Amino acid sequence: MLREMGKVRRERILLGLASAALATGVALPLAAHGAFLLAGAGMRWTAIVLLCWFALGRRSLTPWILAAMVTGTEIGVDAPRFAVELRVLSDVFLRLVKTIVAPLILATLITGIAGHGDMKSVGRMAWKSLVYFEVITTLALVIGLVAIHVTQAGVGLAVPRARTQVQGSVPGASGPAAQTEPQHWQDFVLHVFPENLIRSIYEGQILQVSVFAVFFGIALAGLPETKRAPVLRLTESISEVMFKFTNIVMYFAPVAVGAALAYTVGQMGAGVLVNLGKLVLTYYGALIALVILVLVPVMLLFRIPVLGFAKAVAEPASIAFATSASEAALPRAMEAMEAFGVPRKIVAFVIPAGYSFNMDGAAVYLTLASMFVAQAAGLHLSLGEQVGMVLLLMLASKGVSGVPRATLMVLMAAAASLRLPPEPIFVILGIDAVMDMGRTTANVVGNCLASAVVARWEGEFGKELPSAVVAQGMAE
């Protein structure tokens, strides 16, 4: 206990010193020039050393990503020519993540649908949960889209397009044959459905992969257990392998984040940080709008006590915010909802299912980030294209909640399908960890609310007392 208290005290001191050194290093160049510029750079590098020292004592990538963000920004300011050359490191990370997307979504979406067994046996609880998930997810996607249109956070960023794909080209193609004519709605509908799964994976057509996975999962769920079990075990094993693959790739994330910010600042100057700050504020403002305009009205509509619910989810939400991992908050969230009055059978079905099908915070982020990419690249998406983007993200976001930074992969896949350039994603990568805390918290809170809504919808809310173990655990 004393050792842990000493460790916490040391970490607080290191963070305090690093913050003070960083603030001083930023303020000195603003106040004067000459020798003060050198002193300011020295203070900022001192802050970087302190942040790395702090990260050494933590078993998490988040402190290293924070240190990498500061380091990359400083390299971009101090050595812009060298910083631009670091672009290759973020390119490597981007390529590795792209290799994960299709097999991961394919395996997890099939497992998520077929893993619950015969959909008919699930009954009313299943369709009510799915209807609720889709309605709330759609509203969250729309809120993110409206928020970025209001703030225009990506406008004026002027991301270089020298190494991006030509607008309107088919991913993976090149030359004149890659150009396509503007699509009519019939072409878009036809393009949703895969003609060849391998080709869809090769071209990065993640919507087609998702549609295939949905049909495959439904078909698999309809088979007898003896026929379904071997295939389900295979998809579950593939999911686990891809999770492990992702964990390995994510060890490279701090390097990629630092390189991405170094390249961005070195190429475009420190003024890009204004757009990044505006993006973060836009996202958290959108989350507040989600709570006020969607979650609170849902609680009032289904007669769920607002203050009681807020008290019940406070602990799992704080765990989610601190760890940026929905899974870390899952056990406590299930206990909290059972203690709140949701029967265990509903908690056990709705919350785990929601982790795959009801990611409210991620939904807000995906439309907001996708439009930020378009704005930063100076591209205009028509109303039809934006509606198509919402439909694409609604489906592509399902089933990948178990993966760290899963929404980053979905964003990359969506950008490829929408033919958006990848450069602005490098900019978002630098501050993704900051938004991930709010994103994860919103996901957990949304799934807790979903369990309470289904319980009230089924007429079983508050009719079953929590077990003695759960009641004791929540009382401690």
N, C-alpha and C positions, 0 to 999 in steps of 0.2 A: 504493500500500500504506500509506504513512504517513498519507495523507488518510483512508483507511478506518479505520485504527487510531484516529486522532484523533476521527472521527465516533462510533465505538463508545464511546470514553472519555467523550465529551461526553454521549451518551445515558445512559450509566450514572450519570453525575453528576446529570443532570436527574431520572432516576428515583429516585435516592437522596434527593435534596433534596425531591422531591415526596412520597415515602413518609414522610420525617421530618416534613414540614410537616403532612401529613394526620394522622399519628399524634398529633402535638402538638395539632392542632386538635380532635381527638376527645377527647383526655385532659383538656384544660383545663376544659371545662364539667363534667366529672365530678368534678373536684377542688374546684371552687368555683362561685361565681355572680357576678352583677353584671358588673364589668369583665372578668372572665375569660371570660364568655360572648362578649363582643364580640371579645376577643383570639382566642378559639378560632375564631370565624367568619372572622376575618382570616387565620388560618393555613390554614384549609381552602380559602379562595379563592386564597391563594397557591399551594397545591398544585394547584389547578385550572389556574392560569396556567402552571405548570411542566409539567403534563401536556400542555396544548395546545402548548406550545413543543416538547416531545418529539415529539408527533404530527406537527408540521410537517415534521420531518426524515425521516419514514417514508412509504414508498409502500404503505400498507396501511390498511384501514379499522379494523383491530383497535385501534390506539392511540387513534383518535378515538372508538371505541365505549367504551373504558375511560374516557377523559376525559368523555364524555357521561354515563356512569353516575354518576361522582362529581358532575358538575355538576347533573344532574337530582335526585339525592338532596339536595344542598345547597339547591337552589331549593325543594324540597318542605319542608325544615326551616325555611328563613328566610322564605319567602313562600308559605304554603300556599294562600291564596286565588288568587293568580296561578298557582300550580302546577296547580291543578285546571283552569284555563282552557286549559292546554297540551294537554289531552286530545285536541283536534282534530288535532294533528300526528301523534299515534300512530294516530288513526283514518284519516287520509289514507294512511299507510304500510300499514295493514292492508287497506284497500280496494285499493291498488295490487297488493299481494301476492296477494290473492284473484283478481284478474284473470289472474294468471299460472298458477295451479294447474292448472286443467282442460286448457287447450291444451298446457301443458308435459308433464304426465303422459301425455296422449293421444299426443303426438308421440314422446316419448322411449321410452315402453313399446313402441309399435309398432316403432320403429327398433331397440330392443334385442332384440326377438324375431325380427323378419324380417331384421335386418342380418347375422345369421350364415348366411343362405342356407337351403338345404334342411336341416331338422332331422334327417332320416334320414342324411344324409351326415356329420353331425357324429359320429354313432355313440355308442359307450359313454361316451366322455368327457363328452358333453353331458348324458346323463341322470344319470350319477353326480355331476356337478357340481351339477345342479339339485336332486337329492335331498339332497345335503349342504347346499346353501345353505338349503333350506327347513327342514331339521331344526335347523340351528344358529340360524337366524333365529327360529324358533318358541321355542326355549329362551331366547334372548336377550330376546324379548318377555315371556316368563313371568317371567324374573328381574327385569326392570324392574317388572312388576306386583306381584310379591311384595315387592320392596324398598320401594315406596311404601306398601304396606299395613303393613309393619313399622314404618316411621318416622312415618307419618301427617303428612308434612311440610306438607301443605296445610290440615290441620284447624286451625280457629281463626283463619284469615286473614280471614274475614268480608268478602269482596269485595262492594262494593255491586252490586245487581242492577237498579238503576233503569232502565238503558238496554240491558238484555240481552233476548234473546228469551224468551218464556214457555216454560217447560219443557214439552216434548211438542208444541211447534208445529213446523210444517213450515217450514224455511228459505225465506224469500222470500214466505211467506204471511202474512196478518194477519186479525184479526177472529175471530169464533167459528168460522168454517169452518176456521181453522188448527189447531184442536185435534184430536187424534187419539186413538183408543182404544188401550189397551195391545195390542201386537202378539203374536200367537201365532207359533210357530216357522215355520209355513207362510207367514205374512205376511212374516217376515224373509227367508226363502229367496227368495220371489217378488220382494221389494224389491231383492235383489242384482242382478237382471238388468234392463237398461235397456229401457224401452218407447219412448222417444224420446231420442236422444242430445242434441239441443239443449235439451230440457227438463231432462235430467240435469245438463248444464253450468250452466244458468240457476239451478237449485235448489241447486247445490253438492253434488250427490250423486256424490262422487268415486269411491266404490266402483263405481257403475254405469259411470262413465267408464272405470275401470280394466278392468272385465270386458269392455266393448266393445273396448278396445285389445288385450286378450289374444286375443280371437277374431279380430280384424282382423289382428293380427300373425301368428298361426298360418296364417290363410288366405293372407296375402300371401307367407309363406315357402314355401307349397306351389305357388306359381305359377312358370312358367318365367322365366328371367332377363330376357327381353325385356319381359315384362309386369310383373315385380316392380320392375325398376330405376327407372322413372319415378316410381312412387308412393313408393318408398324414398327417392329423392332429394328428393321433396317433403317427406316427414316429417322427414328430416334437416335440410332448410333451415328448416322451422318450428321444430325444436328449437334450431337456432343462433340464430334470431331471438329466441326466448323466452329463451335464455341471455343474449343481449345486452340484452334488455328487463330481465331480472333484475339484470344488472350495473348498469344505469342506476338502477333502483329502489333498489338496495342503497347507493348513494351517500347516500340519504336516511336510511339506517338509524341513524347516530349521533344525528341529530335526533330520530328516533322513539324511540330507546332513552332518551335524556335526558328527553323529554316523558313517556314511559311511567312512568319512575321518579319524576319530579317529581309527576305526577298521583297515583301510588300512595302516595307518602310524604305528600303534601299532604292526601290524602283520608283515609288510615288511620293516619298517624303513622309514626315511625321504627321502631316495633315490627315492621313488615312485614319488615324486614331480617333478623330472626331466622328467619322462615320461608324466606327466600331462601337464607340460609346453610345451613339444614337440608336444603333441596332439593339444593344443590350437593354437600354431603357424602353425601347419599343416593345421588346419581348415581355419584359416584366409588367409593363402597362397592359399588354394584351392578356396576360395571365390574371391580372386584377379584374379586367373586363369579363373574362371567362367566369370568374367567381361571382361577380355582381349580376351579370346578365343571364347566366345559364345555371350555375350550381345552386345559388340561393333560391331562384324561382322554382327549380326542381324540388328543393326541400320543402318549400311552402306548398307546392302543388300536391305533393305526396304526404303532407302533414308529418314531416320529419323535424324534430326539434333542432333548430339551427345552432343554438348555443351548446346543447348537449352533444350534437355531432362534432362541433368544433373542438370540444373538450376531449371527445373520444379519439379523434384522429391526430391530436396534437403530438403525441409521442411518436407514432409511426411516421408522421410527416417530418418531424425533426430528424429522425434517423435517415430518412430518404434524402433530406437536404444536405446533411453532413457527409453522407457516404456517396451520394450520386448513384446509388444502386437500389433499384426497386426491390430486388430480391432480399436485400438486407432488412427491409421493413416488412416483408410479407408475414412472417410469423406473428409479430406484434400487431399488425393490422388485422389479422384474422381473429386474434384474441380480443382486440379492442371492439370489433364489430359484434362478436358474440356477446361480450359484456354489455354492449349498447342495446341489445335486444333482437339481433338478427339470428335466427336459428342456425345451428352449426351446418346443417345440410345445405342451406343456401349460401352461407359463407364459403364452404368448401368448394362449391361449384362456381359461384359468380366471381369471386376475387381472382382465383387462378385463371379463369377464362378471360377476365378483364385484362390480365397482364399481357395477353396476346391480341385482344380485340378492342380494347378500350384505353388507348394511350392519349388522354386529353392534352397533356402538356406537350407531348411529341407532335400531336396534330396541329396545335397552334404554331409550333416551331417550324414545321415542314413547309406550310404555305408561306409563312413569313420569310423564311430563309430562301425559298425558291424565288419569290418575287424580288428579294434583295439581290440575288444573283442576276436576275434579268435587268433590274435597274442599274446595277453596277456595270453591266456590260453594254448598257445603252440600248437594250432591246425592248420592243413594245409587244406585249402579249394581248391579243384581242380577247373580248369577253368569252368567246367560245373556247379559246385556248386556256383561259383561266378556269373555266368550268371543267374542261378536260383534265387540267392539272389537279383540281380538287378530287375528281373521281379516281385519277391515277394514284394519288397519295392515300386516299381512303383505303384502297386495296393493298397497295405496296407496303403500307406500314404495319400490316397484320403479321403477327407471328414471330417478330424478331426482338421482343422485349427482353429476352434473356441475354442479349449481347451488349457489352459495354459500348457506348457511343453508337448504338444501333441506328439511331435517326440520322447520323452522319452517312452511313451506308445507304439508307433509303434516299437521302438527299442527293447523293452522287448518282444513284440509279435513276432518280427522277430527272436530274439535269441531263443525263444522257438521252432519256426517252423524249424529253422536251427540246432537245438539241440546244441546250444552254451551254455556254463555255465554262470550263472548269476553273479558270483563274479566280473568280470571286469566292469560290469554295475555299481556296487557300486562306483568304482573308477571314472567313467565318471560322475556319479551323483554329485560328489563333485565340479566339475567345469562346470557343464551344464549351470549354469546361465551366466557364462562368454561368452560361445559360443552362447547362446540364443539371445544375443543382435545382433550379426552379422547375425545369422540365420533369425531373424525376419526382419531385414533391407533388406536382399537379397530377401526374399519373397515379400515384398512390392514393391521394385524396379522392380522385375521380372514381377509382375502383371501389374504395370503401363506400362511397355514396351509392354506387350501383348496387351493392349488396343490400343496402337499406331500402332502396327503391323497389327492388324485386321482392323483398320480404313484405313491404307494405302492399305492393301490387297483388301478392299472393294471399294477403290477409293474415299473415303470420308474424308481423312485426310486434315484438314485445310479449308474445304469448309463450315463449320458451325461456326458462331461466338458464343462465350460463352454468357450465359445470363448476364444481367447487374449485378445481385446479385453476380454471380461467379466472374465476372471481378472485381467488387469492392472489394470482399473478398480477392482475390489474390493480389490486388494492395496495400492493407493495410499492 
